[in-house]
């Protein structure tokens, strides 16, 4: 029925030859049924870990206490093989306190999260589908195996995984499963920031990032990003907007390309609006200073979910400058790029293109009556950027024809003064690119001393 990798076939046949059962299980079976190439291959068996080590001499202990052994192929290819098991109590809503090995595949499938992940397959036994997972695949449904509330109390991350699978596969969440998420939403507080972040990133990078709204509507959002939840209660009574801040944000995320830093910036860019909203005597709303507040809230959120400094450097400048007006001329573009990179030392000048993508997404999520002119401006700015790059014009201190050592030879004292001189030289070159010449910059440096 399915074409399996040679390594997986070898494992299944070796298990069978030694008198054991072996099935591929979980996500790889789901993906095969959806005619997708699985990212990972998992095998389940009635063989105990100690027996797996005997059958497969080239293996590694990945978690034998929980039944998992890694069979090694080549230098770095490992296929995980796990003994059928029954999970004990989950007192922390994250992992079982204990596991009991079982000889029955049915016991193992009964402990799994969703019906579409509770199917097993091998060549001799065919597809084992005890919970109508294939029917849920056909109907595009995310449904828990057994009691949904029990599944979520066992591992609260499963609630977010349900949203993630719905986003990645374009499925709906079955009503009882959805209701169970609403009932148990507060348990997500027991899950580590890293695990939440991983699922959130998958949702953001899916074809259906609007599923972020499901996180809000189920109550999960109150414990993951309450700042975003507040956006849905913030109207925008202004001619440039026709949606509340939350809906505008969802549309902005949808309109960005699939790059994590840009989609994160789109999610975060207007979080400062609820706190800065004012209404004038004509009933028009204003959000003065919302960019700065959004940066502060974004910083807190990214730190709370333990995003890397690299991601922060690629996101926070976009949030800070998403609403900044840039004139369609070289000097203005250069200064905008330089300003961006002052806040983002680990990212190169292509961050400016990310900013333009965010600006376009922001515009497309506003009143379409006013979007045409702003889209044209972004296109003009993009064209100017590539002209600057084609001419190899300086954008940062690193692009200058001289550096710190040259200034030391010129007699500039080491330390802060060198940095100050280089900044001034860059300002000169941004205005006059023809001066980015070694001798001309030496002359300018002498005048600055």
Protein Blocks (a to p, Z undefined) as FASTA:
>chain_A
ZZcdfklmmmmmmmmmnopacddehjllmmmmnopacfbdcdddfbdfklmmmmmmpacd
fblmnopacddehjllccdddddddddddfkomacfbdcddfbfklmmmmpmbfklmccc
dfklopadfkommmmmmnopacdehjfklmmmmpmmlmmmmmmmmmmnopacdfklmmmm
mmmmmmmmmpcfklmmmmmmmmmmmmblmlmmmmmmnommmmmmmmlmmmmmmccddfkb
cbdfklmmmmmmmmpccdfklmmmmmmmmmmmmmmgccdfkopacdehklmmmmmmmmmm
mmmnopafklmmmmmmmmmmmmpccddbfklmmmmmmmmmmmomkbcfklmmmmmmmmmm
mmmmmcfklmmmmmmmmmmmmmmmmmmmmnopafbfklpmbdfklmmmnopaghjklmmm
mmmmmmmmmmmmmlmcfklmmmmmmmmZZ
